[in-house]
Structure formats: C-alpha cells, structure tokens
C-alpha cells in the first residue's frame, strides 16, 4: 500500500528556517567583498565567548552552592571574564574598522 508521507508542522518549520538561513548566508557572502574580514569579525566575537562560558558556569555553580567557592577562584574567573570581554571588543573594533576601510576604498 501507499505510505503516509505527510509532514508535520515542525518539519515544515525546520525546512523553512534552514532555507532562510541559507539565503541569508548566501546574501552576506555575495554582498561582502572580502569574506575573510567578515570571518575575522565572527571569530573575534566567537572565540572569546568560548572562554567566557566555562567561567560563567563555574561562577554560577559557586553561587548556587554546588561547588565550594574560594576568593581566589572567583577572582580568577572574573579576570578571565574581563580579559575575554576586552579581547572580544578590541577584536570586533579592529575587524569592523577593517571592513569599513575596504568598503570606503575606491575600486580601481
């Protein structure tokens, strides 16, 4: 017999979301003249956030009492968090300024 091939609402929603994401990424890739600079912007924001997440989780576990806290570990986590934020902001600033420079340069 014939099999039931009906799609649920969630399957259709998943397909539509993926199509929107692919079209958005394709549009960005077509409009940005130097894709390496855009990737450096994403990396400058994304890489420090990978360091932030464990420190935030460690602070949260100390705050809720799941693990024992000590002043030096809180200070270490706060130092890591502040350094990561500084790195992310500086990296984003330089990446955005490089992107703006390439947009403003006249094409020869």
PyMOL commands that set and color helices and strands:
alter all, ss='L'
color gray80, all
select helices_A, chain A and resi 9-31+35-64+71-104
alter helices_A, ss='H'
color red, helices_A
deselect
rebuild
show_as cartoon
